[in-house]
């Protein structure tokens, strides 16, 4: 399954919201040294109840807009 996600770093809490057909993931982690990407993978693994190794960021490593694949 591929997801198109907009990441909002440095939020007050971790959350997922659907707004106008766009999946937004709010993360408390800052966008420094890949911390937000690591937090995104952990958060999605918990949300979808899968192992972190099954989640891969396909596109957007350095962008807020990402494409993530969950196997």
C-alpha positions in Angstrom: 0.0 0.0 0.0 1.4 3.4 -0.9 0.4 6.6 1.0 0.9 10.2 0.1 1.6 12.0 3.3 2.2 15.6 4.4 4.4 15.7 7.5 4.1 18.5 10.0 7.2 18.4 12.3 7.5 20.0 15.8 3.8 19.6 16.5 2.5 19.4 20.1 1.5 15.7 19.8 1.7 12.9 17.3 -1.5 12.5 15.3 -3.0 11.7 11.9 -5.6 13.8 10.3 -7.4 13.7 6.9 -8.0 17.2 5.6 -9.4 17.9 2.2 -8.3 14.4 1.0 -4.7 14.9 2.2 -3.3 12.7 4.9 -1.4 14.9 7.4 0.8 13.4 10.0 1.7 15.6 12.9 5.0 14.7 14.7 6.7 16.0 17.8 10.1 15.3 16.3 12.1 18.2 14.7 13.1 18.0 11.0 16.8 17.7 11.9 19.2 14.8 11.0 16.3 12.5 9.9 14.6 12.5 13.3 11.2 13.4 11.7 11.6 10.5 9.2 12.5 8.1 12.0 9.5 9.3 14.1 7.2 8.9 11.0 8.2 5.3 10.5 7.7 4.5 14.2 4.4 6.3 14.3 3.0 4.6 11.2 4.2 1.2 12.4 2.2 1.7 15.6 -0.8 3.1 13.8 -1.1 0.3 11.2 0.2 -2.4 13.6 3.1 -3.5 11.4 6.9 -3.9 11.9 9.0 -0.8 11.2 11.0 -2.8 8.7 7.9 -3.0 6.5 7.6 0.7 6.1 9.8 2.6 3.6 9.9 6.2 2.5 9.9 6.0 -1.3 10.0 9.7 -2.1 10.5 12.9 -0.1 13.3 12.1 2.4 14.1 15.8 2.7 10.6 17.2 2.0 7.4 17.5 4.0 5.5 15.8 1.2 6.4 12.1 1.2 5.3 8.9 -0.5 5.5 5.9 2.0 5.1 2.3 1.1 3.8 -0.3 3.6 4.4 -3.9 2.7 
